[in-house]
Amino acid sequence: MKLAKKILLAAAVFPLVFGTSAAFAYGGPANHKGDGPCGRGEARLWKQLDLTSEQQAQLQKLRDTHRDEMRNTRDDKRAAMKALHEQERALVLAADFDQAAAQNLAQQMVEQQVAQRVNMLQHRQQMMNVLTAEQKAKWQTLQQDQMQQCLQQGNHKRKAD
């Protein structure tokens, strides 16, 4: 009987294991793994700017500093986000809708998003200040080209559907 159970178990597990590995190997729609013109965002553009070693070092220092700041504030941000979600849940589950509380909560959420966006823009501006005027012009051209490719790819997909 033990042998029969083992065979039955193997017969059940075998397709699951190989089906899962095939799904991961497939890489998603159209076999894209994030490397297309719309994948990886700005990382591809930085590699095309012919940065000097000094510029690369400055950019790496900015990235490291930003990453450290994010790590240091991550727990506080998560706690604040969790508190807002708890308030949202309590508001939705309440017997009566409190308009003032909803507006207050929405305002807090917007302020948190604005602060995150400002921080991101400040970081990007600091990185752009490392570039020369020519590199900034090339950056804009590359970014516009990438955007056009993404839009064309998106339009192509919609027409195919």
Wavefront OBJ file of the C-alpha trace (Angstrom):
o trace
v 0.000 0.000 0.000
v 2.868 2.383 0.705
v 4.094 2.039 -2.862
v 0.666 2.846 -4.251
v 0.467 6.009 -2.122
v 3.906 7.094 -3.288
v 2.980 6.575 -6.921
v -0.286 8.456 -6.474
v 1.517 11.318 -4.713
v 4.176 11.463 -7.426
v 1.487 11.454 -10.106
v -0.213 14.419 -8.417
v 2.944 16.426 -7.681
v 4.736 15.850 -10.995
v 2.435 18.024 -13.177
v 2.300 20.746 -10.535
v 6.074 21.046 -10.298
v 6.698 21.075 -14.027
v 3.668 23.234 -14.775
v 4.863 25.842 -12.285
v 8.415 25.869 -13.624
v 7.105 26.225 -17.173
v 4.964 29.174 -16.107
v 7.963 30.923 -14.541
v 10.134 30.199 -17.580
v 7.484 31.607 -19.903
v 8.026 35.157 -18.616
v 4.576 36.647 -19.028
v 2.601 38.058 -21.949
v 4.445 37.954 -25.262
v 7.321 36.339 -23.338
v 8.399 39.749 -21.984
v 10.551 39.763 -18.900
v 10.662 43.501 -18.371
v 13.422 44.053 -20.911
v 11.248 45.597 -23.619
v 11.214 49.288 -24.509
v 8.826 49.925 -21.613
v 10.596 47.677 -19.119
v 13.163 48.820 -16.573
v 12.237 52.455 -17.114
v 15.092 54.900 -16.786
v 17.852 52.387 -16.064
v 18.297 51.792 -19.780
v 18.608 55.519 -20.458
v 21.392 56.127 -17.951
v 23.550 53.515 -19.686
v 23.287 55.406 -22.983
v 24.592 58.747 -21.656
v 28.341 58.025 -21.778
v 28.871 59.070 -18.166
v 32.363 59.755 -16.866
v 33.638 57.659 -13.976
v 33.264 60.718 -11.728
v 29.621 61.136 -12.761
v 28.979 57.437 -12.212
v 30.465 57.700 -8.726
v 28.348 60.769 -7.916
v 25.190 59.047 -9.143
v 26.000 55.909 -7.175
v 26.539 57.995 -4.041
v 23.156 59.693 -4.571
v 21.463 56.318 -5.085
v 23.104 54.894 -1.966
v 22.116 57.922 0.109
v 18.542 57.766 -1.161
v 18.348 54.022 -0.509
v 19.654 54.505 3.043
v 17.108 57.266 3.673
v 14.342 55.016 2.395
v 15.472 52.146 4.609
v 15.698 54.387 7.660
v 12.174 55.747 7.221
v 10.545 52.559 5.923
v 9.161 51.376 9.273
v 7.706 54.786 10.106
v 6.088 55.047 6.677
v 4.643 51.555 6.957
v 3.221 52.337 10.387
v 1.658 55.551 9.086
v 0.223 53.723 6.071
v -1.154 50.978 8.300
v -2.781 53.557 10.577
v -4.426 55.232 7.582
v -5.686 51.895 6.301
v -7.103 51.067 9.730
v -8.904 54.413 9.760
v -10.208 53.701 6.267
v -11.435 50.262 7.295
v -13.160 51.674 10.377
v -14.793 54.390 8.280
v -16.095 51.927 5.696
v -17.363 49.461 8.299
v -19.114 52.114 10.397
v -22.904 52.016 10.557
v -23.175 55.652 9.439
v -20.946 57.482 6.968
v -19.001 60.370 8.512
v -18.334 62.883 5.722
v -15.922 65.001 7.788
v -13.879 61.975 8.870
v -13.742 60.738 5.269
v -12.497 64.106 4.003
v -9.932 64.287 6.801
v -8.681 60.779 6.012
v -8.538 61.488 2.282
v -6.582 64.686 2.969
v -4.070 62.788 5.120
v -3.612 60.197 2.377
v -3.091 62.900 -0.240
v -0.536 64.687 1.953
v 1.388 61.441 2.388
v 1.413 60.834 -1.368
v 2.479 64.420 -2.053
v 5.377 64.103 0.399
v 6.531 60.892 -1.287
v 6.257 62.453 -4.734
v 8.203 65.568 -3.696
v 10.939 63.376 -2.215
v 11.165 61.380 -5.444
v 11.294 64.534 -7.585
v 14.008 66.014 -5.372
v 16.070 62.842 -5.756
v 15.637 62.841 -9.548
v 16.574 66.538 -9.752
v 19.758 65.878 -7.769
v 20.656 63.095 -10.181
v 19.986 65.304 -13.206
v 22.278 67.993 -11.798
v 25.189 65.571 -12.221
v 24.694 65.601 -16.003
v 26.165 68.111 -18.426
v 23.899 70.215 -20.648
v 24.588 67.896 -23.594
v 23.773 64.819 -21.526
v 20.537 66.414 -20.318
v 19.539 67.104 -23.925
v 20.378 63.521 -24.881
v 18.389 62.306 -21.834
v 15.319 64.207 -22.999
v 15.628 62.814 -26.515
v 16.083 59.252 -25.262
v 13.165 59.608 -22.864
v 10.881 60.935 -25.608
v 11.928 58.106 -27.929
v 11.246 55.552 -25.211
v 7.834 57.075 -24.518
v 6.932 56.942 -28.209
v 7.965 53.289 -28.410
v 5.867 52.455 -25.347
v 2.853 54.293 -26.737
v 3.187 52.568 -30.102
v 3.580 49.209 -28.415
v 0.491 49.868 -26.293
v -1.541 50.957 -29.321
v -0.379 47.896 -31.223
v -1.545 45.622 -28.388
v -4.950 47.325 -28.193
v -5.499 46.976 -31.945
v -4.627 43.274 -31.750
v -7.263 42.741 -29.050
l 1 2 3 4 5 6 7 8 9 10 11 12 13 14 15 16 17 18 19 20 21 22 23 24 25 26 27 28 29 30 31 32 33 34 35 36 37 38 39 40 41 42 43 44 45 46 47 48 49 50 51 52 53 54 55 56 57 58 59 60 61 62 63 64 65 66 67 68 69 70 71 72 73 74 75 76 77 78 79 80 81 82 83 84 85 86 87 88 89 90 91 92 93 94 95 96 97 98 99 100 101 102 103 104 105 106 107 108 109 110 111 112 113 114 115 116 117 118 119 120 121 122 123 124 125 126 127 128 129 130 131 132 133 134 135 136 137 138 139 140 141 142 143 144 145 146 147 148 149 150 151 152 153 154 155 156 157 158 159 160 161
